[in-house]
C-alpha cells in the first residue's frame, strides 16, 4: 500500500515517517525538500497509485492579520486534497486536526487556528461522506517529541527543560498552576499507523489520558535534567496575570477502537528529550 504524506517537513512527520515506513511505502510531499511538491496555497495534484492520504500540513500562526492565509492552507488546501482524493479514488483519508477544534468561543485559545481546524473538519467530513471517501480525523492535544523541531509550537515546554538543564529558575506567571495536556509524537504516530492498518473511520480525540500542570512538568524536568552545579527553583511571579488552563474533555474512543493507548508518560518523554540532546 502506498501512502502520500502531506506535510512531510512538519515536526510530527519526524516520528510518523519511520513508523509508517516500517510497513508501507511512504511518498513524502511538502512545498520543498521532499519527494513530491504539494503547496496547499496553489493547485494541488497527487501522484498516481496512491492508496491513502495522510495530511499533517497546517498553518499555525494565530495572528489575525493572516486569517486569509490560515483558511487558504488549513481549509481550502484540504478541500483541494479532497478533490484529488475523489479523482484518484483514494481508499482512506486521514486528517490530523487539533484538539483546539473543541475550543469554545469564550476560550482564550479560540483563535483563527482553532476556528479553521473546526471548519475544516466539518467541511471535510461533509465532502467525504457525500463522496463515500473513508475518512478518519484525529484531534491531538499539544504534541511534543524528542527533537527541538517541536519547540516552535510548544516553546514553554522546551524552555522548562532548558532551564532545568542549566539550573536556572523556572518562572510561572501569576499564582495559578496551569493545566495542559501533552502527548508524545510517537503515540500520535502509532495511532495514525493503527488507524490505517485497521481502516478505522470517524472523528477521534487524541490526547494523553491525564492532564499535567506546569509545576509537574517543571519538577519532572528538574528531577531528570538538573545541573550538578545548581538546581532550579520553581518561582511564581504573582504580580503577573494568571495563565489559564488549556485542557479539553477526554475521550478514549480512539484508543479503544485501535486497541492501543498512549505509552509515553511525561517522565519517559522528558528522559527521551534529555537522551536525544546528549547524543547531539
PASEBA-1860 file (N, C-alpha, C; in nm, 3 decimals):
! residues 280
1> XXXXXXXX> 0.084/-0.119/0.000/0.000/0.000/0.000/0.088/0.125/0.000 ~ 0.046/0.225/-0.076/0.124/0.347/-0.091/0.052/0.463/-0.022 ~ 0.126/0.531/0.067/0.071/0.642/0.145/0.134/0.773/0.099 ~ 0.051/0.872/0.075/0.100/1.008/0.048/0.093/1.086/0.178 ~ 0.209/1.129/0.227/0.215/1.208/0.349/0.230/1.355/0.311 ~ 0.124/1.432/0.333/0.125/1.575/0.301/0.169/1.652/0.425 ~ 0.276/1.730/0.410/0.334/1.799/0.524/0.452/1.722/0.580 ~ 0.532/1.665/0.491/0.641/1.577/0.535/0.753/1.649/0.607
9> XXXXXXXX> 0.756/1.783/0.600/0.857/1.858/0.674/0.807/1.905/0.810 ~ 0.683/1.871/0.845/0.629/1.907/0.976/0.699/1.827/1.085 ~ 0.699/1.881/1.206/0.767/1.814/1.317/0.712/1.673/1.339 ~ 0.580/1.657/1.334/0.520/1.526/1.357/0.572/1.422/1.258 ~ 0.603/1.466/1.137/0.649/1.372/1.034/0.782/1.306/1.070 ~ 0.862/1.370/1.154/0.987/1.308/1.200/0.961/1.174/1.266 ~ 0.854/1.168/1.341/0.815/1.044/1.407/0.731/0.956/1.316 ~ 0.643/1.017/1.239/0.545/0.942/1.159/0.610/0.865/1.044
17> XXXXXXXX> 0.707/0.925/0.978/0.767/0.862/0.860/0.831/0.727/0.893 ~ 0.920/0.718/0.992/0.979/0.585/1.019/0.878/0.481/1.066 ~ 0.774/0.525/1.137/0.672/0.430/1.183/0.591/0.376/1.066 ~ 0.547/0.464/0.976/0.470/0.418/0.860/0.556/0.340/0.762 ~ 0.682/0.381/0.748/0.771/0.317/0.651/0.806/0.175/0.689 ~ 0.782/0.139/0.814/0.809/0.002/0.856/0.720/-0.099/0.785 ~ 0.604/-0.056/0.735/0.512/-0.148/0.669/0.468/-0.100/0.531 ~ 0.464/0.033/0.510/0.407/0.087/0.387/0.511/0.166/0.308
25> XXXXXXXX> 0.482/0.187/0.181/0.562/0.280/0.100/0.508/0.420/0.124 ~ 0.594/0.509/0.169/0.552/0.646/0.202/0.610/0.742/0.099 ~ 0.521/0.817/0.034/0.562/0.923/-0.058/0.552/1.054/0.019 ~ 0.665/1.118/0.040/0.667/1.242/0.119/0.637/1.361/0.028 ~ 0.551/1.451/0.078/0.516/1.569/-0.002/0.510/1.692/0.087 ~ 0.560/1.801/0.033/0.560/1.931/0.102/0.590/2.037/-0.004 ~ 0.613/2.160/0.042/0.642/2.266/-0.055/0.784/2.257/-0.110 ~ 0.875/2.198/-0.032/1.015/2.191/-0.075/1.085/2.075/-0.003
33> XXXXXXXX> 1.200/2.034/-0.058/1.286/1.932/0.003/1.210/1.804/0.035 ~ 1.148/1.748/-0.068/1.064/1.631/-0.046/1.054/1.550/-0.174 ~ 0.981/1.438/-0.171/0.968/1.353/-0.290/0.879/1.415/-0.396 ~ 0.773/1.481/-0.351/0.670/1.530/-0.444/0.619/1.664/-0.391 ~ 0.625/1.765/-0.475/0.588/1.901/-0.430/0.437/1.919/-0.424 ~ 0.387/1.954/-0.306/0.247/1.995/-0.289/0.246/2.122/-0.205 ~ 0.193/2.228/-0.262/0.176/2.354/-0.193/0.026/2.380/-0.184 ~ -0.029/2.374/-0.064/-0.174/2.384/-0.047/-0.229/2.522/-0.080
41> XXXXXXXX> -0.143/2.620/-0.101/-0.188/2.752/-0.145/-0.201/2.760/-0.297 ~ -0.155/2.656/-0.367/-0.158/2.656/-0.513/-0.242/2.538/-0.562 ~ -0.240/2.516/-0.691/-0.309/2.399/-0.746/-0.248/2.273/-0.688 ~ -0.332/2.176/-0.658/-0.285/2.053/-0.594/-0.307/1.934/-0.686 ~ -0.201/1.859/-0.709/-0.208/1.731/-0.779/-0.137/1.628/-0.693 ~ -0.182/1.503/-0.701/-0.115/1.397/-0.627/-0.070/1.289/-0.725 ~ 0.033/1.214/-0.688/0.084/1.111/-0.779/-0.018/1.000/-0.805 ~ 0.003/0.926/-0.910/-0.079/0.809/-0.939/-0.043/0.697/-0.841
49> XXXXXXXX> -0.138/0.608/-0.821/-0.110/0.488/-0.742/-0.115/0.506/-0.592 ~ -0.165/0.621/-0.544/-0.175/0.644/-0.401/-0.300/0.576/-0.345 ~ -0.284/0.508/-0.233/-0.398/0.442/-0.169/-0.454/0.524/-0.053 ~ -0.365/0.589/0.022/-0.404/0.660/0.144/-0.339/0.798/0.145 ~ -0.413/0.899/0.185/-0.358/1.032/0.210/-0.357/1.056/0.361 ~ -0.242/1.098/0.411/-0.231/1.144/0.550/-0.188/1.290/0.544 ~ -0.273/1.379/0.593/-0.241/1.522/0.589/-0.205/1.573/0.728 ~ -0.081/1.616/0.744/-0.038/1.678/0.869/-0.001/1.825/0.848
57> XXXXXXXX> -0.015/1.874/0.724/0.018/2.013/0.695/-0.083/2.106/0.762 ~ -0.032/2.217/0.815/-0.120/2.314/0.880/-0.049/2.448/0.892 ~ -0.130/2.552/0.901/-0.080/2.687/0.926/-0.116/2.723/1.069 ~ -0.012/2.747/1.153/-0.034/2.761/1.297/-0.045/2.906/1.345 ~ -0.003/3.001/1.265/0.004/3.140/1.312/-0.134/3.186/1.360 ~ -0.138/3.243/1.482/-0.266/3.290/1.537/-0.287/3.440/1.516 ~ -0.198/3.505/1.443/-0.211/3.647/1.412/-0.329/3.668/1.316 ~ -0.427/3.744/1.359/-0.548/3.762/1.277/-0.520/3.833/1.145
65> XXXXXXXX> -0.405/3.897/1.135/-0.368/3.960/1.008/-0.360/3.855/0.897 ~ -0.325/3.732/0.936/-0.303/3.626/0.839/-0.420/3.528/0.831 ~ -0.540/3.574/0.862/-0.655/3.484/0.864/-0.683/3.426/0.726 ~ -0.663/3.503/0.620/-0.686/3.451/0.485/-0.588/3.339/0.454 ~ -0.464/3.358/0.490/-0.362/3.254/0.468/-0.398/3.128/0.547 ~ -0.447/3.146/0.668/-0.486/3.031/0.751/-0.595/2.950/0.682 ~ -0.695/3.020/0.626/-0.803/2.950/0.557/-0.756/2.888/0.426 ~ -0.664/2.956/0.356/-0.614/2.902/0.230/-0.543/2.769/0.250
73> XXXXXXXX> -0.467/2.757/0.361/-0.390/2.634/0.386/-0.474/2.532/0.463 ~ -0.532/2.574/0.575/-0.598/2.478/0.664/-0.732/2.428/0.612 ~ -0.800/2.509/0.532/-0.934/2.469/0.486/-0.939/2.449/0.335 ~ -0.912/2.553/0.259/-0.920/2.542/0.113/-0.819/2.439/0.062 ~ -0.699/2.440/0.118/-0.598/2.344/0.075/-0.641/2.200/0.098 ~ -0.707/2.176/0.212/-0.755/2.040/0.241/-0.866/2.001/0.143 ~ -0.951/2.096/0.108/-1.056/2.067/0.009/-0.995/2.032/-0.128 ~ -0.885/2.096/-0.161/-0.816/2.061/-0.285/-0.767/1.917/-0.279
81> XXXXXXXX> -0.715/1.877/-0.165/-0.673/1.738/-0.148/-0.792/1.643/-0.161 ~ -0.906/1.685/-0.107/-1.027/1.603/-0.117/-1.068/1.581/-0.263 ~ -1.063/1.688/-0.341/-1.099/1.676/-0.482/-1.006/1.578/-0.554 ~ -0.877/1.583/-0.518/-0.781/1.488/-0.574/-0.809/1.347/-0.524 ~ -0.848/1.336/-0.397/-0.880/1.205/-0.341/-0.996/1.141/-0.415 ~ -1.096/1.221/-0.447/-1.211/1.171/-0.524/-1.168/1.131/-0.665 ~ -1.090/1.218/-0.728/-1.045/1.194/-0.865/-0.959/1.068/-0.875 ~ -0.869/1.048/-0.777/-0.775/0.936/-0.783/-0.825/0.814/-0.708
89> XXXXXXXX> -0.951/0.819/-0.660/-1.013/0.704/-0.591/-0.931/0.657/-0.470 ~ -0.897/0.754/-0.386/-0.823/0.724/-0.264/-0.908/0.637/-0.171 ~ -0.845/0.538/-0.109/-0.917/0.441/-0.026/-0.934/0.486/0.119 ~ -0.855/0.584/0.163/-0.862/0.627/0.304/-0.796/0.764/0.316 ~ -0.864/0.857/0.379/-0.811/0.992/0.401/-0.798/1.013/0.551 ~ -0.677/1.044/0.596/-0.653/1.069/0.739/-0.612/1.215/0.756 ~ -0.689/1.290/0.830/-0.663/1.430/0.856/-0.618/1.450/1.000 ~ -0.499/1.507/1.018/-0.452/1.539/1.152/-0.500/1.680/1.184
97> XXXXXXXX> -0.601/1.689/1.265/-0.659/1.815/1.306/-0.595/1.858/1.438 ~ -0.674/1.905/1.531/-0.620/1.954/1.658/-0.730/1.954/1.763 ~ -0.690/1.933/1.888/-0.784/1.944/2.000/-0.840/2.086/2.010 ~ -0.771/2.183/1.952/-0.821/2.320/1.954/-0.954/2.333/1.879 ~ -0.985/2.235/1.796/-1.115/2.235/1.728/-1.230/2.224/1.828 ~ -1.201/2.180/1.951/-1.303/2.171/2.056/-1.321/2.303/2.130 ~ -1.232/2.401/2.107/-1.235/2.525/2.185/-1.367/2.599/2.166 ~ -1.425/2.643/2.275/-1.549/2.721/2.269/-1.516/2.868/2.244
105> XXXXXXXX> -1.617/2.943/2.204/-1.594/3.083/2.167/-1.551/3.170/2.284 ~ -1.573/3.124/2.409/-1.531/3.202/2.524/-1.394/3.158/2.577 ~ -1.328/3.068/2.506/-1.196/3.021/2.547/-1.089/3.121/2.503 ~ -0.987/3.145/2.586/-0.876/3.232/2.544/-0.796/3.170/2.430 ~ -0.820/3.043/2.403/-0.747/2.974/2.296/-0.834/2.957/2.171 ~ -0.942/3.032/2.166/-1.030/3.032/2.049/-0.972/3.130/1.948 ~ -0.885/3.079/1.863/-0.811/3.161/1.767/-0.850/3.122/1.625 ~ -0.792/3.192/1.527/-0.818/3.155/1.389/-0.771/3.014/1.359
113> XXXXXXXX> -0.666/2.969/1.430/-0.620/2.830/1.412/-0.730/2.734/1.456 ~ -0.785/2.756/1.576/-0.892/2.670/1.627/-1.014/2.673/1.535 ~ -1.050/2.793/1.491/-1.168/2.807/1.406/-1.150/2.737/1.272 ~ -1.034/2.758/1.209/-1.011/2.694/1.078/-1.003/2.543/1.092 ~ -0.948/2.494/1.201/-0.941/2.349/1.221/-1.082/2.290/1.234 ~ -1.166/2.357/1.311/-1.303/2.307/1.328/-1.380/2.312/1.195 ~ -1.371/2.426/1.126/-1.441/2.439/0.999/-1.391/2.336/0.898 ~ -1.260/2.315/0.896/-1.203/2.216/0.805/-1.256/2.077/0.834
121> XXXXXXXX> -1.260/2.039/0.961/-1.313/1.907/0.998/-1.457/1.891/0.951 ~ -1.536/1.995/0.967/-1.677/1.987/0.930/-1.695/1.972/0.779 ~ -1.626/2.056/0.702/-1.642/2.050/0.557/-1.578/1.924/0.501 ~ -1.469/1.879/0.563/-1.403/1.756/0.519/-1.494/1.636/0.540 ~ -1.558/1.630/0.656/-1.649/1.519/0.685/-1.767/1.521/0.587 ~ -1.821/1.639/0.563/-1.932/1.651/0.468/-1.891/1.601/0.330 ~ -1.776/1.648/0.283/-1.730/1.611/0.149/-1.706/1.461/0.139 ~ -1.637/1.405/0.237/-1.603/1.262/0.230/-1.727/1.175/0.247
129> XXXXXXXX> -1.820/1.216/0.332/-1.946/1.141/0.345/-2.023/1.143/0.213 ~ -2.029/1.261/0.154/-2.104/1.277/0.029/-2.044/1.195/-0.084 ~ -1.911/1.188/-0.086/-1.841/1.120/-0.196/-1.792/0.981/-0.158 ~ -1.834/0.935/-0.039/-1.803/0.799/0.005/-1.653/0.771/0.008 ~ -1.579/0.868/0.062/-1.435/0.850/0.084/-1.415/0.816/0.232 ~ -1.363/0.700/0.265/-1.339/0.665/0.406/-1.249/0.769/0.472 ~ -1.293/0.822/0.585/-1.225/0.935/0.649/-1.202/0.909/0.797 ~ -1.082/0.945/0.842/-1.052/0.950/0.986/-0.991/1.085/1.018
137> XXXXXXXX> -1.048/1.154/1.115/-0.995/1.280/1.163/-0.947/1.258/1.305 ~ -0.821/1.291/1.333/-0.774/1.282/1.471/-0.741/1.421/1.521 ~ -0.772/1.443/1.649/-0.753/1.575/1.709/-0.657/1.565/1.828 ~ -0.526/1.573/1.800/-0.429/1.561/1.910/-0.428/1.686/1.997 ~ -0.389/1.666/2.122/-0.362/1.779/2.210/-0.223/1.832/2.174 ~ -0.153/1.895/2.266/-0.024/1.957/2.235/0.083/1.849/2.219 ~ 0.143/1.844/2.099/0.237/1.738/2.065/0.380/1.783/2.096 ~ 0.453/1.694/2.162/0.596/1.718/2.183/0.672/1.594/2.136
145> XXXXXXXX> 0.803/1.608/2.118/0.883/1.495/2.074/1.027/1.509/2.121 ~ 1.111/1.420/2.075/1.248/1.415/2.125/1.333/1.534/2.078 ~ 1.310/1.579/1.957/1.395/1.683/1.900/1.337/1.823/1.922 ~ 1.416/1.924/1.892/1.374/2.063/1.908/1.279/2.108/1.797 ~ 1.248/2.020/1.702/1.156/2.058/1.594/1.019/2.095/1.648 ~ 0.985/2.044/1.766/0.854/2.069/1.825/0.851/2.198/1.907 ~ 0.966/2.260/1.925/0.976/2.380/2.009/0.890/2.495/1.955 ~ 0.882/2.508/1.823/0.809/2.621/1.764/0.666/2.628/1.816
153> XXXXXXXX> 0.601/2.512/1.830/0.461/2.511/1.873/0.445/2.487/2.022 ~ 0.551/2.443/2.089/0.546/2.421/2.235/0.665/2.489/2.301 ~ 0.682/2.620/2.284/0.805/2.686/2.332/0.825/2.678/2.482 ~ 0.718/2.694/2.561/0.736/2.696/2.706/0.777/2.558/2.759 ~ 0.723/2.453/2.701/0.758/2.316/2.742/0.909/2.294/2.730 ~ 0.966/2.335/2.617/1.109/2.314/2.596/1.194/2.413/2.675 ~ 1.139/2.532/2.699/1.211/2.628/2.784/1.224/2.576/2.925 ~ 1.121/2.508/2.976/1.128/2.446/3.108/1.245/2.348/3.114
161> XXXXXXXX> 1.258/2.265/3.012/1.367/2.166/3.010/1.502/2.236/2.998 ~ 1.511/2.340/2.916/1.635/2.418/2.904/1.679/2.469/3.041 ~ 1.584/2.530/3.112/1.618/2.591/3.241/1.655/2.484/3.344 ~ 1.588/2.369/3.339/1.621/2.261/3.431/1.764/2.210/3.407 ~ 1.802/2.201/3.280/1.938/2.156/3.247/2.043/2.257/3.293 ~ 2.009/2.385/3.283/2.104/2.491/3.316/2.103/2.529/3.463 ~ 2.004/2.478/3.537/1.992/2.514/3.678/1.932/2.651/3.701 ~ 1.868/2.708/3.599/1.806/2.839/3.613/1.666/2.826/3.674
169> XXXXXXXX> 1.620/2.933/3.736/1.485/2.932/3.792/1.381/2.917/3.681 ~ 1.278/2.842/3.709/1.167/2.824/3.616/1.052/2.911/3.666 ~ 1.018/3.012/3.589/0.917/3.109/3.634/0.783/3.082/3.568 ~ 0.677/3.098/3.648/0.540/3.081/3.602/0.463/3.209/3.633 ~ 0.403/3.269/3.532/0.329/3.393/3.553/0.205/3.368/3.640 ~ 0.180/3.462/3.733/0.062/3.456/3.818/0.079/3.360/3.934 ~ -0.032/3.331/4.000/-0.030/3.239/4.114/-0.101/3.107/4.083 ~ -0.157/3.097/3.963/-0.229/2.976/3.922/-0.131/2.876/3.861
177> XXXXXXXX> -0.152/2.748/3.887/-0.070/2.641/3.830/-0.145/2.583/3.709 ~ -0.116/2.632/3.588/-0.198/2.597/3.471/-0.189/2.449/3.433 ~ -0.300/2.398/3.383/-0.307/2.260/3.336/-0.291/2.255/3.185 ~ -0.223/2.152/3.139/-0.203/2.127/2.997/-0.221/1.978/2.970 ~ -0.233/1.944/2.840/-0.233/1.804/2.800/-0.132/1.787/2.688 ~ -0.023/1.719/2.719/0.082/1.694/2.621/0.083/1.546/2.583 ~ 0.098/1.520/2.454/0.108/1.382/2.406/0.231/1.369/2.318 ~ 0.304/1.261/2.336/0.428/1.242/2.260/0.398/1.211/2.114
185> XXXXXXXX> 0.484/1.260/2.026/0.466/1.241/1.882/0.459/1.093/1.844 ~ 0.534/1.008/1.912/0.530/0.865/1.879/0.392/0.806/1.907 ~ 0.328/0.850/2.015/0.195/0.799/2.045/0.093/0.845/1.941 ~ 0.106/0.969/1.895/0.019/1.017/1.787/0.045/0.937/1.659 ~ 0.172/0.916/1.629/0.210/0.846/1.506/0.163/0.702/1.506 ~ 0.176/0.634/1.619/0.128/0.496/1.626/-0.025/0.490/1.616 ~ -0.092/0.593/1.665/-0.238/0.599/1.649/-0.274/0.609/1.502 ~ -0.202/0.693/1.429/-0.226/0.706/1.285/-0.196/0.574/1.214
193> XXXXXXXX> -0.086/0.512/1.250/-0.049/0.383/1.192/-0.161/0.280/1.211 ~ -0.216/0.273/1.332/-0.321/0.176/1.360/-0.452/0.211/1.290 ~ -0.480/0.339/1.278/-0.599/0.382/1.202/-0.590/0.332/1.058 ~ -0.471/0.346/0.999/-0.451/0.299/0.861/-0.460/0.147/0.855 ~ -0.390/0.081/0.944/-0.385/-0.066/0.943/-0.522/-0.128/0.961 ~ -0.603/-0.065/1.045/-0.735/-0.120/1.077/-0.849/-0.056/0.997 ~ -0.812/0.034/0.903/-0.914/0.102/0.821/-1.020/0.170/0.907 ~ -0.977/0.233/1.015/-1.071/0.297/1.107/-1.123/0.427/1.047
201> XXXXXXXX> -1.248/0.457/1.076/-1.312/0.580/1.030/-1.378/0.651/1.148 ~ -1.384/0.783/1.141/-1.451/0.860/1.245/-1.372/0.984/1.282 ~ -1.427/1.059/1.378/-1.360/1.177/1.432/-1.314/1.140/1.573 ~ -1.183/1.146/1.596/-1.126/1.093/1.718/-1.047/1.198/1.797 ~ -1.074/1.205/1.925/-0.987/1.279/2.016/-0.859/1.200/2.035 ~ -0.745/1.271/2.041/-0.615/1.203/2.055/-0.533/1.279/2.160 ~ -0.563/1.253/2.286/-0.497/1.321/2.398/-0.437/1.219/2.493 ~ -0.341/1.266/2.575/-0.289/1.178/2.679/-0.399/1.161/2.784
209> XXXXXXXX> -0.412/1.042/2.843/-0.524/1.017/2.935/-0.529/1.107/3.058 ~ -0.412/1.163/3.099/-0.411/1.251/3.215/-0.353/1.388/3.177 ~ -0.414/1.493/3.232/-0.358/1.627/3.217/-0.239/1.642/3.311 ~ -0.160/1.746/3.287/-0.046/1.774/3.374/-0.038/1.924/3.397 ~ 0.029/1.964/3.503/0.042/2.107/3.536/0.182/2.156/3.505 ~ 0.196/2.288/3.497/0.329/2.347/3.477/0.425/2.304/3.587 ~ 0.376/2.301/3.711/0.464/2.262/3.823/0.508/2.117/3.808 ~ 0.417/2.029/3.768/0.454/1.889/3.750/0.556/1.873/3.638
217> XXXXXXXX> 0.537/1.946/3.528/0.634/1.941/3.418/0.770/1.991/3.466 ~ 0.767/2.105/3.536/0.892/2.164/3.585/0.963/2.073/3.684 ~ 0.890/2.016/3.778/0.952/1.930/3.878/1.007/1.802/3.815 ~ 0.935/1.749/3.718/0.984/1.630/3.648/1.112/1.662/3.572 ~ 1.115/1.776/3.504/1.235/1.817/3.430/1.353/1.840/3.524 ~ 1.326/1.901/3.638/1.433/1.924/3.737/1.490/1.791/3.785 ~ 1.402/1.698/3.817/1.447/1.567/3.867/1.532/1.493/3.765 ~ 1.501/1.510/3.637/1.570/1.437/3.531/1.693/1.511/3.480
225> XXXXXXXX> 1.682/1.643/3.467/1.783/1.720/3.392/1.869/1.813/3.476 ~ 1.847/1.821/3.607/1.910/1.929/3.684/2.062/1.925/3.675 ~ 2.119/2.043/3.675/2.263/2.061/3.672/2.323/2.027/3.808 ~ 2.441/1.968/3.808/2.508/1.936/3.935/2.547/2.063/4.011 ~ 2.577/2.168/3.936/2.623/2.291/3.999/2.508/2.366/4.066 ~ 2.389/2.356/4.009/2.279/2.432/4.063/2.147/2.365/4.029 ~ 2.055/2.363/4.122/1.924/2.302/4.100/1.820/2.413/4.083 ~ 1.741/2.404/3.981/1.641/2.507/3.953/1.536/2.516/4.063
233> XXXXXXXX> 1.481/2.635/4.078/1.365/2.656/4.164/1.245/2.688/4.076 ~ 1.127/2.657/4.125/1.003/2.694/4.057/0.949/2.818/4.125 ~ 0.937/2.926/4.049/0.900/3.056/4.106/0.774/3.109/4.038 ~ 0.674/3.141/4.118/0.552/3.204/4.066/0.569/3.356/4.071 ~ 0.550/3.423/3.958/0.557/3.569/3.952/0.415/3.622/3.974 ~ 0.381/3.642/4.100/0.242/3.668/4.137/0.193/3.807/4.096 ~ 0.286/3.894/4.055/0.244/4.025/4.006/0.201/4.021/3.860 ~ 0.221/3.906/3.796/0.181/3.889/3.656/0.041/3.828/3.647
241> XXXXXXXX> -0.019/3.841/3.531/-0.153/3.786/3.507/-0.148/3.634/3.504 ~ -0.247/3.570/3.565/-0.254/3.425/3.565/-0.264/3.368/3.423 ~ -0.199/3.254/3.402/-0.209/3.182/3.275/-0.327/3.085/3.286 ~ -0.421/3.086/3.194/-0.537/2.996/3.205/-0.502/2.852/3.169 ~ -0.585/2.760/3.215/-0.572/2.620/3.175/-0.598/2.607/3.026 ~ -0.545/2.500/2.968/-0.569/2.472/2.826/-0.588/2.322/2.811 ~ -0.705/2.274/2.853/-0.736/2.131/2.850/-0.875/2.111/2.793 ~ -0.902/1.988/2.752/-1.029/1.955/2.691/-1.081/1.824/2.750
249> XXXXXXXX> -1.210/1.800/2.731/-1.270/1.677/2.783/-1.207/1.555/2.717 ~ -1.177/1.453/2.798/-1.112/1.332/2.748/-1.214/1.238/2.683 ~ -1.166/1.164/2.583/-1.249/1.067/2.513/-1.156/0.955/2.467 ~ -1.178/0.834/2.514/-1.088/0.722/2.484/-1.133/0.640/2.363 ~ -1.230/0.691/2.287/-1.286/0.615/2.175/-1.178/0.572/2.075 ~ -1.083/0.661/2.045/-0.976/0.626/1.951/-0.898/0.506/2.001 ~ -0.854/0.513/2.127/-0.767/0.409/2.181/-0.841/0.276/2.196 ~ -0.969/0.283/2.225/-1.048/0.160/2.232/-1.070/0.102/2.092
257> XXXXXXXX> -1.084/0.189/1.993/-1.104/0.144/1.856/-0.981/0.072/1.802 ~ -0.863/0.129/1.825/-0.739/0.072/1.769/-0.670/-0.023/1.867 ~ -0.725/-0.032/1.990/-0.671/-0.121/2.094/-0.526/-0.085/2.129 ~ -0.500/0.045/2.137/-0.368/0.091/2.180/-0.382/0.227/2.246 ~ -0.342/0.234/2.372/-0.342/0.359/2.446/-0.202/0.421/2.441 ~ -0.190/0.552/2.466/-0.057/0.615/2.469/0.037/0.544/2.566 ~ 0.163/0.530/2.525/0.262/0.454/2.601/0.366/0.542/2.672 ~ 0.378/0.667/2.630/0.490/0.750/2.677/0.438/0.854/2.776
265> XXXXXXXX> 0.470/0.833/2.905/0.427/0.930/3.007/0.525/1.047/3.011 ~ 0.495/1.145/3.094/0.574/1.268/3.099/0.720/1.239/3.136 ~ 0.741/1.155/3.236/0.878/1.124/3.278/0.957/1.060/3.165 ~ 0.898/0.961/3.100/0.966/0.895/2.989/0.992/0.992/2.875 ~ 0.895/1.079/2.846/0.910/1.175/2.739/1.025/1.272/2.763 ~ 1.036/1.325/2.884/1.145/1.418/2.915/1.279/1.345/2.919 ~ 1.280/1.223/2.967/1.404/1.144/2.964/1.450/1.124/2.821 ~ 1.357/1.100/2.730/1.393/1.083/2.589/1.451/1.212/2.530
273> XXXXXXXX> 1.394/1.326/2.566/1.448/1.454/2.519/1.590/1.472/2.571 ~ 1.612/1.444/2.698/1.746/1.457/2.758/1.845/1.365/2.687 ~ 1.805/1.242/2.662/1.895/1.146/2.594/1.922/1.188/2.452 ~ 1.821/1.241/2.383/1.839/1.286/2.246/1.941/1.401/2.242 ~ 1.928/1.493/2.335/2.021/1.607/2.338/2.164/1.563/2.370 ~ 2.177/1.464/2.455/2.311/1.419/2.495/2.387/1.353/2.381 ~ 2.314/1.308/2.279/2.377/1.241/2.164/2.414/1.338/2.054 ~ 2.371/1.464/2.066/2.399/1.562/1.960/2.544/1.606/1.963
END
